[in-house]
């Protein structure tokens, strides 16, 4: 379930992975390797919060990688 902070909607890691159709380990690897830009927002626990734009960019990246692998 998305989180709304100061009228901005954020998504947690699990939600981003579900939307993009990737595993957590793939997302964290992409963040570590700089394939996807790391986020600047974290909740009170230190968990990453992704904006709608960031989620869309990750989803597009997933589609690009799938197309390059011939999965689409």
C-alpha positions in Angstrom: 0.0 0.0 0.0 1.5 3.3 -1.0 2.5 5.9 1.6 1.5 9.6 1.3 3.8 12.1 2.8 3.3 15.8 2.3 0.9 15.1 -0.6 3.5 13.0 -2.4 2.9 9.2 -3.0 5.7 6.8 -2.2 6.0 3.1 -2.7 8.0 0.6 -0.6 10.5 -1.8 -2.0 8.1 -4.8 -2.1 5.5 -2.7 -4.0 8.1 -1.6 -6.5 9.2 -5.1 -7.1 5.6 -6.3 -7.5 4.8 -3.5 -10.0 8.0 -4.0 -12.0 7.9 -7.8 -11.9 11.4 -8.2 -10.4 12.8 -9.7 -7.3 14.1 -7.7 -4.3 17.6 -9.0 -5.0 17.4 -7.7 -8.6 16.3 -4.2 -7.5 19.0 -4.0 -4.9 21.6 -5.2 -7.4 20.4 -2.5 -9.9 20.7 0.1 -7.1 24.2 -1.1 -6.1 25.4 -1.1 -9.7 23.9 2.3 -10.5 21.6 0.8 -13.1 18.8 2.5 -11.3 19.5 5.7 -9.3 19.3 5.2 -5.6 16.5 7.1 -3.9 16.7 10.0 -1.5 13.7 9.2 0.6 13.5 6.8 3.5 10.9 6.3 6.2 11.5 6.4 9.9 12.9 2.9 9.8 15.4 3.7 7.1 13.4 1.8 4.4 13.6 3.2 0.9 10.5 5.0 -0.5 10.2 5.4 -4.2 8.2 8.1 -6.0 5.7 7.2 -8.7 8.3 8.5 -11.3 11.0 6.3 -9.9 8.7 3.3 -10.0 7.8 4.0 -13.6 11.5 4.3 -14.5 12.2 0.9 -12.9 9.3 -0.7 -14.7 10.5 0.7 -18.0 14.0 -0.6 -17.2 12.5 -4.0 -16.6 10.7 -4.0 -19.9 13.9 -2.9 -21.7 15.9 -5.7 -20.1 13.2 -8.2 -20.9 13.1 -7.1 -24.5 16.9 -7.4 -24.8 16.7 -10.9 -23.5 14.0 -11.7 -26.0 11.4 -12.4 -23.3 8.7 -10.1 -24.9 
